[in-house]
């Protein structure tokens, strides 16, 4: 492959999508996330007197519950760079995503324990009917109009609305603004610093899922090793 093709944004996207869709490592990480979330869920319910009453889980949808790698692969193979809203909108309406491994069992466990499940996503609000239909088709619990909060108010505001009536015990997502307003519109350097500041939350009440194909880091310059000259 020519050097210019190897370095093109499109070829980088293909590699990222291949890892996200086809690697066993991503699947293992996703299962690991849900195994940890299950442990934390049981701990929180036990600490609440063995009941889920008044508790809530807030989860992102894409690459946290839904596996959208098929539309990522389409974009990569036809030369459509990440972030094309027309392609994404068509996927929301007509796509058939799979489930991230572990999502189904975890969400139904939360439901069986009496914990509220809220889906907070930046999917298009005008396509809410389609997202609700997809959640229902995949057999997910509590996928009702009032439990699915799509693009509009910032995610921090939507979480605050949920907290009026529930105590959020777990946040699940694949981008850092799924967890705290500190990360919204932050530069990459600020995100690193703020991740360090919030390090006690990761693996406790914040569970971060892998997504190699989307993020603010995608346009960052690499920092290669300055290899010393040899004789």
Rosetta constraint file for C-alpha pairs under 8 A:
AtomPair CA 1 CA 5 HARMONIC 6.57 0.50
AtomPair CA 1 CA 6 HARMONIC 6.56 0.50
AtomPair CA 2 CA 6 HARMONIC 6.35 0.50
AtomPair CA 3 CA 7 HARMONIC 6.32 0.50
AtomPair CA 4 CA 8 HARMONIC 6.18 0.50
AtomPair CA 5 CA 11 HARMONIC 6.59 0.50
AtomPair CA 6 CA 11 HARMONIC 6.05 0.50
AtomPair CA 6 CA 12 HARMONIC 7.50 0.50
AtomPair CA 7 CA 11 HARMONIC 6.86 0.50
AtomPair CA 7 CA 12 HARMONIC 7.01 0.50
AtomPair CA 8 CA 12 HARMONIC 6.42 0.50
AtomPair CA 9 CA 13 HARMONIC 6.15 0.50
AtomPair CA 9 CA 81 HARMONIC 7.87 0.50
AtomPair CA 10 CA 14 HARMONIC 6.31 0.50
AtomPair CA 10 CA 76 HARMONIC 6.72 0.50
AtomPair CA 10 CA 79 HARMONIC 6.57 0.50
AtomPair CA 10 CA 81 HARMONIC 6.51 0.50
AtomPair CA 11 CA 15 HARMONIC 6.44 0.50
AtomPair CA 12 CA 16 HARMONIC 6.30 0.50
AtomPair CA 13 CA 17 HARMONIC 6.09 0.50
AtomPair CA 13 CA 76 HARMONIC 6.29 0.50
AtomPair CA 13 CA 81 HARMONIC 7.53 0.50
AtomPair CA 13 CA 82 HARMONIC 7.63 0.50
AtomPair CA 13 CA 213 HARMONIC 6.61 0.50
AtomPair CA 14 CA 18 HARMONIC 6.01 0.50
AtomPair CA 14 CA 73 HARMONIC 7.47 0.50
AtomPair CA 14 CA 76 HARMONIC 5.37 0.50
AtomPair CA 14 CA 77 HARMONIC 7.38 0.50
AtomPair CA 15 CA 19 HARMONIC 6.26 0.50
AtomPair CA 16 CA 20 HARMONIC 6.22 0.50
AtomPair CA 16 CA 212 HARMONIC 5.28 0.50
AtomPair CA 16 CA 213 HARMONIC 5.06 0.50
AtomPair CA 17 CA 21 HARMONIC 5.89 0.50
AtomPair CA 17 CA 69 HARMONIC 6.94 0.50
AtomPair CA 17 CA 72 HARMONIC 6.33 0.50
AtomPair CA 17 CA 73 HARMONIC 6.23 0.50
AtomPair CA 17 CA 76 HARMONIC 7.44 0.50
AtomPair CA 17 CA 212 HARMONIC 6.87 0.50
AtomPair CA 17 CA 213 HARMONIC 5.50 0.50
AtomPair CA 18 CA 22 HARMONIC 5.50 0.50
AtomPair CA 18 CA 23 HARMONIC 7.12 0.50
AtomPair CA 18 CA 73 HARMONIC 7.67 0.50
AtomPair CA 19 CA 23 HARMONIC 5.00 0.50
AtomPair CA 19 CA 26 HARMONIC 7.20 0.50
AtomPair CA 19 CA 212 HARMONIC 7.04 0.50
AtomPair CA 20 CA 26 HARMONIC 6.14 0.50
AtomPair CA 20 CA 69 HARMONIC 6.91 0.50
AtomPair CA 20 CA 211 HARMONIC 6.50 0.50
AtomPair CA 20 CA 212 HARMONIC 5.79 0.50
AtomPair CA 20 CA 213 HARMONIC 6.82 0.50
AtomPair CA 21 CA 26 HARMONIC 7.86 0.50
AtomPair CA 21 CA 69 HARMONIC 5.39 0.50
AtomPair CA 21 CA 70 HARMONIC 7.71 0.50
AtomPair CA 22 CA 26 HARMONIC 7.97 0.50
AtomPair CA 23 CA 27 HARMONIC 6.86 0.50
AtomPair CA 24 CA 28 HARMONIC 6.09 0.50
AtomPair CA 25 CA 29 HARMONIC 6.16 0.50
AtomPair CA 26 CA 30 HARMONIC 6.14 0.50
AtomPair CA 26 CA 210 HARMONIC 6.77 0.50
AtomPair CA 27 CA 31 HARMONIC 6.26 0.50
AtomPair CA 27 CA 100 HARMONIC 7.99 0.50
AtomPair CA 27 CA 101 HARMONIC 6.97 0.50
AtomPair CA 28 CA 32 HARMONIC 6.03 0.50
AtomPair CA 29 CA 33 HARMONIC 6.14 0.50
AtomPair CA 29 CA 209 HARMONIC 7.42 0.50
AtomPair CA 29 CA 210 HARMONIC 7.04 0.50
AtomPair CA 30 CA 34 HARMONIC 6.48 0.50
AtomPair CA 30 CA 100 HARMONIC 6.87 0.50
AtomPair CA 30 CA 101 HARMONIC 6.39 0.50
AtomPair CA 30 CA 102 HARMONIC 7.39 0.50
AtomPair CA 30 CA 209 HARMONIC 6.25 0.50
AtomPair CA 30 CA 210 HARMONIC 7.07 0.50
AtomPair CA 31 CA 35 HARMONIC 6.10 0.50
AtomPair CA 31 CA 101 HARMONIC 5.80 0.50
AtomPair CA 31 CA 102 HARMONIC 5.65 0.50
AtomPair CA 32 CA 36 HARMONIC 6.22 0.50
AtomPair CA 33 CA 37 HARMONIC 6.10 0.50
AtomPair CA 33 CA 207 HARMONIC 6.40 0.50
AtomPair CA 33 CA 208 HARMONIC 7.20 0.50
AtomPair CA 33 CA 209 HARMONIC 6.55 0.50
AtomPair CA 34 CA 38 HARMONIC 5.97 0.50
AtomPair CA 34 CA 102 HARMONIC 5.62 0.50
AtomPair CA 34 CA 103 HARMONIC 6.84 0.50
AtomPair CA 34 CA 106 HARMONIC 6.73 0.50
AtomPair CA 35 CA 39 HARMONIC 6.44 0.50
AtomPair CA 35 CA 102 HARMONIC 7.69 0.50
AtomPair CA 36 CA 40 HARMONIC 6.29 0.50
AtomPair CA 36 CA 203 HARMONIC 7.15 0.50
AtomPair CA 36 CA 207 HARMONIC 7.86 0.50
AtomPair CA 37 CA 41 HARMONIC 5.99 0.50
AtomPair CA 37 CA 106 HARMONIC 7.81 0.50
AtomPair CA 37 CA 170 HARMONIC 7.65 0.50
AtomPair CA 37 CA 207 HARMONIC 6.76 0.50
AtomPair CA 38 CA 42 HARMONIC 6.29 0.50
AtomPair CA 38 CA 106 HARMONIC 6.38 0.50
AtomPair CA 39 CA 43 HARMONIC 6.34 0.50
AtomPair CA 40 CA 44 HARMONIC 6.12 0.50
AtomPair CA 40 CA 170 HARMONIC 7.82 0.50
AtomPair CA 40 CA 204 HARMONIC 6.76 0.50
AtomPair CA 40 CA 205 HARMONIC 7.23 0.50
AtomPair CA 41 CA 45 HARMONIC 6.22 0.50
AtomPair CA 41 CA 110 HARMONIC 7.36 0.50
AtomPair CA 41 CA 169 HARMONIC 7.55 0.50
AtomPair CA 41 CA 170 HARMONIC 7.46 0.50
AtomPair CA 42 CA 46 HARMONIC 6.07 0.50
AtomPair CA 43 CA 47 HARMONIC 6.15 0.50
AtomPair CA 44 CA 48 HARMONIC 6.22 0.50
AtomPair CA 44 CA 169 HARMONIC 6.72 0.50
AtomPair CA 45 CA 49 HARMONIC 6.70 0.50
AtomPair CA 45 CA 50 HARMONIC 5.13 0.50
AtomPair CA 45 CA 51 HARMONIC 5.51 0.50
AtomPair CA 45 CA 52 HARMONIC 5.52 0.50
AtomPair CA 45 CA 113 HARMONIC 7.69 0.50
AtomPair CA 46 CA 50 HARMONIC 4.32 0.50
AtomPair CA 46 CA 51 HARMONIC 7.03 0.50
AtomPair CA 48 CA 52 HARMONIC 7.01 0.50
AtomPair CA 51 CA 113 HARMONIC 6.56 0.50
AtomPair CA 51 CA 114 HARMONIC 6.71 0.50
AtomPair CA 52 CA 56 HARMONIC 7.90 0.50
AtomPair CA 52 CA 113 HARMONIC 5.46 0.50
AtomPair CA 52 CA 114 HARMONIC 4.45 0.50
AtomPair CA 52 CA 115 HARMONIC 4.41 0.50
AtomPair CA 52 CA 116 HARMONIC 7.73 0.50
AtomPair CA 53 CA 114 HARMONIC 5.89 0.50
AtomPair CA 53 CA 115 HARMONIC 6.25 0.50
AtomPair CA 54 CA 115 HARMONIC 7.21 0.50
AtomPair CA 54 CA 116 HARMONIC 7.61 0.50
AtomPair CA 54 CA 165 HARMONIC 7.09 0.50
AtomPair CA 54 CA 166 HARMONIC 4.93 0.50
AtomPair CA 54 CA 167 HARMONIC 6.13 0.50
AtomPair CA 55 CA 115 HARMONIC 5.27 0.50
AtomPair CA 55 CA 116 HARMONIC 6.09 0.50
AtomPair CA 55 CA 166 HARMONIC 5.29 0.50
AtomPair CA 55 CA 167 HARMONIC 4.84 0.50
AtomPair CA 55 CA 168 HARMONIC 5.89 0.50
AtomPair CA 55 CA 169 HARMONIC 6.46 0.50
AtomPair CA 56 CA 115 HARMONIC 5.32 0.50
AtomPair CA 56 CA 116 HARMONIC 4.30 0.50
AtomPair CA 56 CA 117 HARMONIC 5.77 0.50
AtomPair CA 56 CA 118 HARMONIC 7.21 0.50
AtomPair CA 56 CA 166 HARMONIC 5.85 0.50
AtomPair CA 56 CA 167 HARMONIC 5.87 0.50
AtomPair CA 56 CA 168 HARMONIC 4.66 0.50
AtomPair CA 56 CA 169 HARMONIC 5.98 0.50
AtomPair CA 56 CA 170 HARMONIC 7.26 0.50
AtomPair CA 57 CA 110 HARMONIC 7.88 0.50
AtomPair CA 57 CA 115 HARMONIC 7.04 0.50
AtomPair CA 57 CA 116 HARMONIC 6.12 0.50
AtomPair CA 57 CA 117 HARMONIC 5.05 0.50
AtomPair CA 57 CA 118 HARMONIC 6.18 0.50
AtomPair CA 57 CA 168 HARMONIC 5.72 0.50
AtomPair CA 57 CA 169 HARMONIC 5.95 0.50
AtomPair CA 57 CA 170 HARMONIC 4.98 0.50
AtomPair CA 57 CA 171 HARMONIC 6.15 0.50
AtomPair CA 57 CA 172 HARMONIC 7.93 0.50
AtomPair CA 58 CA 117 HARMONIC 6.17 0.50
AtomPair CA 58 CA 118 HARMONIC 4.84 0.50
AtomPair CA 58 CA 119 HARMONIC 5.95 0.50
AtomPair CA 58 CA 120 HARMONIC 6.59 0.50
AtomPair CA 58 CA 159 HARMONIC 7.72 0.50
AtomPair CA 58 CA 168 HARMONIC 6.96 0.50
AtomPair CA 58 CA 170 HARMONIC 6.34 0.50
AtomPair CA 58 CA 171 HARMONIC 4.99 0.50
AtomPair CA 58 CA 172 HARMONIC 6.40 0.50
AtomPair CA 59 CA 64 HARMONIC 7.30 0.50
AtomPair CA 59 CA 65 HARMONIC 7.76 0.50
AtomPair CA 59 CA 117 HARMONIC 7.66 0.50
AtomPair CA 59 CA 118 HARMONIC 6.30 0.50
AtomPair CA 59 CA 119 HARMONIC 5.12 0.50
AtomPair CA 59 CA 120 HARMONIC 5.97 0.50
AtomPair CA 59 CA 121 HARMONIC 7.96 0.50
AtomPair CA 59 CA 171 HARMONIC 5.75 0.50
AtomPair CA 59 CA 172 HARMONIC 4.58 0.50
AtomPair CA 59 CA 173 HARMONIC 6.05 0.50
AtomPair CA 60 CA 64 HARMONIC 5.91 0.50
AtomPair CA 60 CA 65 HARMONIC 7.06 0.50
AtomPair CA 60 CA 119 HARMONIC 5.78 0.50
AtomPair CA 60 CA 120 HARMONIC 5.12 0.50
AtomPair CA 60 CA 121 HARMONIC 5.15 0.50
AtomPair CA 60 CA 172 HARMONIC 6.09 0.50
AtomPair CA 60 CA 173 HARMONIC 4.94 0.50
AtomPair CA 60 CA 174 HARMONIC 7.52 0.50
AtomPair CA 60 CA 178 HARMONIC 6.80 0.50
AtomPair CA 61 CA 65 HARMONIC 4.85 0.50
AtomPair CA 61 CA 66 HARMONIC 5.73 0.50
AtomPair CA 61 CA 119 HARMONIC 6.39 0.50
AtomPair CA 61 CA 120 HARMONIC 6.96 0.50
AtomPair CA 61 CA 121 HARMONIC 5.77 0.50
AtomPair CA 61 CA 173 HARMONIC 7.63 0.50
AtomPair CA 62 CA 66 HARMONIC 4.92 0.50
AtomPair CA 62 CA 67 HARMONIC 6.59 0.50
AtomPair CA 62 CA 68 HARMONIC 6.69 0.50
AtomPair CA 62 CA 121 HARMONIC 7.50 0.50
AtomPair CA 63 CA 67 HARMONIC 5.25 0.50
AtomPair CA 63 CA 68 HARMONIC 6.52 0.50
AtomPair CA 63 CA 100 HARMONIC 6.95 0.50
AtomPair CA 63 CA 173 HARMONIC 7.76 0.50
AtomPair CA 63 CA 174 HARMONIC 6.49 0.50
AtomPair CA 63 CA 209 HARMONIC 7.32 0.50
AtomPair CA 63 CA 210 HARMONIC 7.71 0.50
AtomPair CA 63 CA 211 HARMONIC 6.66 0.50
AtomPair CA 64 CA 100 HARMONIC 6.44 0.50
AtomPair CA 64 CA 103 HARMONIC 7.75 0.50
AtomPair CA 64 CA 172 HARMONIC 6.98 0.50
AtomPair CA 64 CA 173 HARMONIC 5.58 0.50
AtomPair CA 64 CA 174 HARMONIC 6.21 0.50
AtomPair CA 64 CA 209 HARMONIC 6.20 0.50
AtomPair CA 65 CA 99 HARMONIC 5.78 0.50
AtomPair CA 65 CA 100 HARMONIC 5.28 0.50
AtomPair CA 65 CA 103 HARMONIC 5.63 0.50
AtomPair CA 66 CA 97 HARMONIC 5.88 0.50
AtomPair CA 66 CA 98 HARMONIC 5.77 0.50
AtomPair CA 66 CA 99 HARMONIC 4.73 0.50
AtomPair CA 66 CA 100 HARMONIC 5.67 0.50
AtomPair CA 67 CA 97 HARMONIC 5.47 0.50
AtomPair CA 67 CA 98 HARMONIC 4.95 0.50
AtomPair CA 67 CA 99 HARMONIC 5.24 0.50
AtomPair CA 67 CA 100 HARMONIC 5.35 0.50
AtomPair CA 68 CA 72 HARMONIC 6.66 0.50
AtomPair CA 68 CA 97 HARMONIC 5.30 0.50
AtomPair CA 68 CA 98 HARMONIC 7.01 0.50
AtomPair CA 69 CA 73 HARMONIC 6.01 0.50
AtomPair CA 69 CA 97 HARMONIC 7.94 0.50
AtomPair CA 70 CA 74 HARMONIC 6.27 0.50
AtomPair CA 70 CA 97 HARMONIC 7.44 0.50
AtomPair CA 71 CA 75 HARMONIC 6.18 0.50
AtomPair CA 71 CA 88 HARMONIC 7.67 0.50
AtomPair CA 71 CA 91 HARMONIC 6.89 0.50
AtomPair CA 71 CA 95 HARMONIC 7.88 0.50
AtomPair CA 72 CA 76 HARMONIC 6.18 0.50
AtomPair CA 72 CA 82 HARMONIC 7.59 0.50
AtomPair CA 72 CA 213 HARMONIC 7.71 0.50
AtomPair CA 73 CA 77 HARMONIC 6.04 0.50
AtomPair CA 74 CA 78 HARMONIC 6.17 0.50
AtomPair CA 74 CA 80 HARMONIC 7.89 0.50
AtomPair CA 75 CA 79 HARMONIC 6.05 0.50
AtomPair CA 75 CA 80 HARMONIC 4.47 0.50
AtomPair CA 75 CA 81 HARMONIC 6.26 0.50
AtomPair CA 75 CA 82 HARMONIC 6.99 0.50
AtomPair CA 75 CA 87 HARMONIC 7.85 0.50
AtomPair CA 76 CA 80 HARMONIC 5.93 0.50
AtomPair CA 76 CA 81 HARMONIC 6.65 0.50
AtomPair CA 76 CA 82 HARMONIC 7.90 0.50
AtomPair CA 80 CA 84 HARMONIC 7.06 0.50
AtomPair CA 82 CA 213 HARMONIC 7.87 0.50
AtomPair CA 82 CA 214 HARMONIC 7.27 0.50
AtomPair CA 83 CA 88 HARMONIC 7.64 0.50
AtomPair CA 84 CA 88 HARMONIC 6.34 0.50
AtomPair CA 85 CA 89 HARMONIC 5.84 0.50
AtomPair CA 86 CA 90 HARMONIC 6.27 0.50
AtomPair CA 87 CA 91 HARMONIC 6.30 0.50
AtomPair CA 88 CA 92 HARMONIC 6.28 0.50
AtomPair CA 89 CA 93 HARMONIC 6.42 0.50
AtomPair CA 89 CA 124 HARMONIC 7.42 0.50
AtomPair CA 89 CA 127 HARMONIC 7.87 0.50
AtomPair CA 90 CA 94 HARMONIC 5.89 0.50
AtomPair CA 90 CA 95 HARMONIC 7.15 0.50
AtomPair CA 91 CA 95 HARMONIC 4.29 0.50
AtomPair CA 91 CA 96 HARMONIC 7.76 0.50
AtomPair CA 92 CA 123 HARMONIC 7.68 0.50
AtomPair CA 92 CA 127 HARMONIC 6.85 0.50
AtomPair CA 92 CA 130 HARMONIC 6.55 0.50
AtomPair CA 92 CA 131 HARMONIC 6.61 0.50
AtomPair CA 93 CA 127 HARMONIC 6.63 0.50
AtomPair CA 93 CA 130 HARMONIC 5.44 0.50
AtomPair CA 93 CA 131 HARMONIC 7.59 0.50
AtomPair CA 94 CA 130 HARMONIC 7.96 0.50
AtomPair CA 96 CA 134 HARMONIC 7.48 0.50
AtomPair CA 98 CA 138 HARMONIC 7.93 0.50
AtomPair CA 99 CA 103 HARMONIC 6.60 0.50
AtomPair CA 99 CA 104 HARMONIC 7.33 0.50
AtomPair CA 99 CA 138 HARMONIC 7.66 0.50
AtomPair CA 102 CA 106 HARMONIC 6.09 0.50
AtomPair CA 103 CA 107 HARMONIC 6.04 0.50
AtomPair CA 104 CA 108 HARMONIC 6.22 0.50
AtomPair CA 104 CA 139 HARMONIC 7.88 0.50
AtomPair CA 104 CA 140 HARMONIC 6.48 0.50
AtomPair CA 105 CA 109 HARMONIC 6.02 0.50
AtomPair CA 106 CA 110 HARMONIC 6.31 0.50
AtomPair CA 107 CA 111 HARMONIC 6.29 0.50
AtomPair CA 107 CA 117 HARMONIC 7.30 0.50
AtomPair CA 107 CA 140 HARMONIC 7.13 0.50
AtomPair CA 107 CA 141 HARMONIC 6.71 0.50
AtomPair CA 108 CA 112 HARMONIC 6.06 0.50
AtomPair CA 108 CA 140 HARMONIC 7.22 0.50
AtomPair CA 108 CA 141 HARMONIC 6.14 0.50
AtomPair CA 109 CA 113 HARMONIC 6.27 0.50
AtomPair CA 110 CA 114 HARMONIC 6.49 0.50
AtomPair CA 110 CA 115 HARMONIC 5.19 0.50
AtomPair CA 110 CA 116 HARMONIC 7.30 0.50
AtomPair CA 110 CA 117 HARMONIC 7.25 0.50
AtomPair CA 111 CA 115 HARMONIC 5.46 0.50
AtomPair CA 111 CA 116 HARMONIC 6.69 0.50
AtomPair CA 111 CA 117 HARMONIC 7.08 0.50
AtomPair CA 111 CA 141 HARMONIC 6.73 0.50
AtomPair CA 111 CA 142 HARMONIC 7.67 0.50
AtomPair CA 116 CA 142 HARMONIC 7.72 0.50
AtomPair CA 116 CA 166 HARMONIC 7.91 0.50
AtomPair CA 117 CA 141 HARMONIC 7.56 0.50
AtomPair CA 117 CA 142 HARMONIC 6.21 0.50
AtomPair CA 117 CA 147 HARMONIC 6.99 0.50
AtomPair CA 118 CA 142 HARMONIC 7.58 0.50
AtomPair CA 118 CA 143 HARMONIC 7.93 0.50
AtomPair CA 118 CA 147 HARMONIC 4.82 0.50
AtomPair CA 118 CA 148 HARMONIC 6.03 0.50
AtomPair CA 118 CA 149 HARMONIC 7.62 0.50
AtomPair CA 119 CA 143 HARMONIC 7.74 0.50
AtomPair CA 119 CA 147 HARMONIC 6.15 0.50
AtomPair CA 119 CA 148 HARMONIC 4.73 0.50
AtomPair CA 119 CA 149 HARMONIC 6.10 0.50
AtomPair CA 120 CA 148 HARMONIC 6.11 0.50
AtomPair CA 120 CA 149 HARMONIC 4.80 0.50
AtomPair CA 120 CA 150 HARMONIC 5.95 0.50
AtomPair CA 120 CA 155 HARMONIC 7.08 0.50
AtomPair CA 120 CA 158 HARMONIC 7.38 0.50
AtomPair CA 120 CA 159 HARMONIC 7.83 0.50
AtomPair CA 121 CA 148 HARMONIC 7.88 0.50
AtomPair CA 121 CA 149 HARMONIC 6.33 0.50
AtomPair CA 121 CA 150 HARMONIC 4.91 0.50
AtomPair CA 121 CA 151 HARMONIC 6.43 0.50
AtomPair CA 121 CA 155 HARMONIC 7.72 0.50
AtomPair CA 122 CA 150 HARMONIC 5.21 0.50
AtomPair CA 122 CA 151 HARMONIC 4.24 0.50
AtomPair CA 122 CA 152 HARMONIC 7.73 0.50
AtomPair CA 123 CA 127 HARMONIC 7.56 0.50
AtomPair CA 123 CA 128 HARMONIC 7.82 0.50
AtomPair CA 123 CA 150 HARMONIC 5.52 0.50
AtomPair CA 123 CA 151 HARMONIC 5.65 0.50
AtomPair CA 124 CA 128 HARMONIC 6.79 0.50
AtomPair CA 124 CA 150 HARMONIC 6.36 0.50
AtomPair CA 124 CA 151 HARMONIC 5.52 0.50
AtomPair CA 125 CA 150 HARMONIC 5.29 0.50
AtomPair CA 125 CA 151 HARMONIC 5.38 0.50
AtomPair CA 125 CA 152 HARMONIC 7.02 0.50
AtomPair CA 127 CA 131 HARMONIC 6.47 0.50
AtomPair CA 128 CA 132 HARMONIC 6.02 0.50
AtomPair CA 128 CA 150 HARMONIC 7.21 0.50
AtomPair CA 129 CA 133 HARMONIC 6.14 0.50
AtomPair CA 130 CA 134 HARMONIC 6.16 0.50
AtomPair CA 131 CA 135 HARMONIC 6.16 0.50
AtomPair CA 132 CA 136 HARMONIC 6.17 0.50
AtomPair CA 132 CA 143 HARMONIC 6.41 0.50
AtomPair CA 132 CA 144 HARMONIC 7.03 0.50
AtomPair CA 132 CA 145 HARMONIC 7.43 0.50
AtomPair CA 132 CA 148 HARMONIC 7.63 0.50
AtomPair CA 133 CA 137 HARMONIC 6.01 0.50
AtomPair CA 134 CA 138 HARMONIC 6.19 0.50
AtomPair CA 135 CA 139 HARMONIC 6.45 0.50
AtomPair CA 135 CA 140 HARMONIC 5.67 0.50
AtomPair CA 135 CA 143 HARMONIC 6.20 0.50
AtomPair CA 136 CA 140 HARMONIC 5.91 0.50
AtomPair CA 136 CA 141 HARMONIC 7.92 0.50
AtomPair CA 136 CA 143 HARMONIC 6.56 0.50
AtomPair CA 142 CA 147 HARMONIC 6.62 0.50
AtomPair CA 143 CA 147 HARMONIC 6.10 0.50
AtomPair CA 143 CA 148 HARMONIC 6.50 0.50
AtomPair CA 144 CA 148 HARMONIC 6.37 0.50
AtomPair CA 149 CA 158 HARMONIC 6.99 0.50
AtomPair CA 153 CA 157 HARMONIC 6.08 0.50
AtomPair CA 153 CA 158 HARMONIC 6.43 0.50
AtomPair CA 154 CA 158 HARMONIC 6.49 0.50
AtomPair CA 155 CA 159 HARMONIC 6.12 0.50
AtomPair CA 155 CA 177 HARMONIC 7.46 0.50
AtomPair CA 155 CA 178 HARMONIC 6.86 0.50
AtomPair CA 155 CA 181 HARMONIC 7.67 0.50
AtomPair CA 156 CA 160 HARMONIC 6.18 0.50
AtomPair CA 156 CA 179 HARMONIC 7.99 0.50
AtomPair CA 156 CA 180 HARMONIC 6.48 0.50
AtomPair CA 156 CA 181 HARMONIC 5.57 0.50
AtomPair CA 157 CA 161 HARMONIC 6.32 0.50
AtomPair CA 158 CA 162 HARMONIC 6.56 0.50
AtomPair CA 159 CA 163 HARMONIC 6.30 0.50
AtomPair CA 160 CA 164 HARMONIC 6.65 0.50
AtomPair CA 161 CA 165 HARMONIC 7.97 0.50
AtomPair CA 162 CA 166 HARMONIC 6.12 0.50
AtomPair CA 162 CA 168 HARMONIC 7.99 0.50
AtomPair CA 163 CA 167 HARMONIC 5.71 0.50
AtomPair CA 163 CA 168 HARMONIC 6.61 0.50
AtomPair CA 169 CA 205 HARMONIC 6.09 0.50
AtomPair CA 170 CA 204 HARMONIC 7.95 0.50
AtomPair CA 170 CA 205 HARMONIC 4.53 0.50
AtomPair CA 170 CA 206 HARMONIC 5.99 0.50
AtomPair CA 170 CA 207 HARMONIC 7.52 0.50
AtomPair CA 171 CA 178 HARMONIC 7.43 0.50
AtomPair CA 171 CA 179 HARMONIC 6.29 0.50
AtomPair CA 171 CA 205 HARMONIC 6.11 0.50
AtomPair CA 171 CA 206 HARMONIC 4.99 0.50
AtomPair CA 171 CA 207 HARMONIC 6.30 0.50
AtomPair CA 172 CA 178 HARMONIC 7.24 0.50
AtomPair CA 172 CA 179 HARMONIC 7.62 0.50
AtomPair CA 172 CA 206 HARMONIC 6.10 0.50
AtomPair CA 172 CA 207 HARMONIC 4.93 0.50
AtomPair CA 172 CA 208 HARMONIC 6.11 0.50
AtomPair CA 172 CA 209 HARMONIC 7.48 0.50
AtomPair CA 173 CA 178 HARMONIC 5.45 0.50
AtomPair CA 173 CA 179 HARMONIC 7.33 0.50
AtomPair CA 173 CA 207 HARMONIC 6.66 0.50
AtomPair CA 173 CA 208 HARMONIC 5.36 0.50
AtomPair CA 173 CA 209 HARMONIC 5.90 0.50
AtomPair CA 174 CA 178 HARMONIC 7.17 0.50
AtomPair CA 174 CA 208 HARMONIC 5.34 0.50
AtomPair CA 174 CA 209 HARMONIC 4.58 0.50
AtomPair CA 174 CA 210 HARMONIC 5.99 0.50
AtomPair CA 174 CA 211 HARMONIC 6.17 0.50
AtomPair CA 175 CA 179 HARMONIC 7.91 0.50
AtomPair CA 175 CA 208 HARMONIC 7.33 0.50
AtomPair CA 175 CA 209 HARMONIC 7.96 0.50
AtomPair CA 175 CA 215 HARMONIC 7.06 0.50
AtomPair CA 176 CA 180 HARMONIC 6.97 0.50
AtomPair CA 176 CA 183 HARMONIC 5.85 0.50
AtomPair CA 176 CA 184 HARMONIC 7.83 0.50
AtomPair CA 176 CA 208 HARMONIC 7.83 0.50
AtomPair CA 177 CA 181 HARMONIC 6.04 0.50
AtomPair CA 177 CA 182 HARMONIC 7.34 0.50
AtomPair CA 177 CA 183 HARMONIC 4.90 0.50
AtomPair CA 177 CA 184 HARMONIC 5.18 0.50
AtomPair CA 179 CA 183 HARMONIC 8.00 0.50
AtomPair CA 179 CA 206 HARMONIC 6.79 0.50
AtomPair CA 180 CA 184 HARMONIC 7.59 0.50
AtomPair CA 182 CA 186 HARMONIC 7.26 0.50
AtomPair CA 182 CA 194 HARMONIC 7.02 0.50
AtomPair CA 183 CA 190 HARMONIC 7.85 0.50
AtomPair CA 183 CA 191 HARMONIC 5.89 0.50
AtomPair CA 183 CA 194 HARMONIC 7.26 0.50
AtomPair CA 186 CA 190 HARMONIC 5.67 0.50
AtomPair CA 186 CA 191 HARMONIC 5.97 0.50
AtomPair CA 187 CA 191 HARMONIC 6.14 0.50
AtomPair CA 188 CA 192 HARMONIC 6.40 0.50
AtomPair CA 188 CA 216 HARMONIC 6.93 0.50
AtomPair CA 188 CA 217 HARMONIC 6.54 0.50
AtomPair CA 189 CA 193 HARMONIC 6.42 0.50
AtomPair CA 190 CA 194 HARMONIC 5.99 0.50
AtomPair CA 191 CA 195 HARMONIC 5.90 0.50
AtomPair CA 192 CA 196 HARMONIC 6.38 0.50
AtomPair CA 193 CA 197 HARMONIC 6.34 0.50
AtomPair CA 194 CA 198 HARMONIC 6.20 0.50
AtomPair CA 195 CA 199 HARMONIC 5.91 0.50
AtomPair CA 198 CA 202 HARMONIC 7.44 0.50
AtomPair CA 200 CA 204 HARMONIC 7.29 0.50
AtomPair CA 201 CA 205 HARMONIC 5.75 0.50
AtomPair CA 201 CA 206 HARMONIC 5.57 0.50
AtomPair CA 202 CA 206 HARMONIC 4.85 0.50
AtomPair CA 202 CA 207 HARMONIC 6.11 0.50
AtomPair CA 202 CA 208 HARMONIC 7.39 0.50
AtomPair CA 203 CA 207 HARMONIC 5.45 0.50
AtomPair CA 203 CA 208 HARMONIC 7.86 0.50
AtomPair CA 211 CA 215 HARMONIC 7.85 0.50
AtomPair CA 214 CA 218 HARMONIC 6.88 0.50
AtomPair CA 216 CA 220 HARMONIC 7.92 0.50
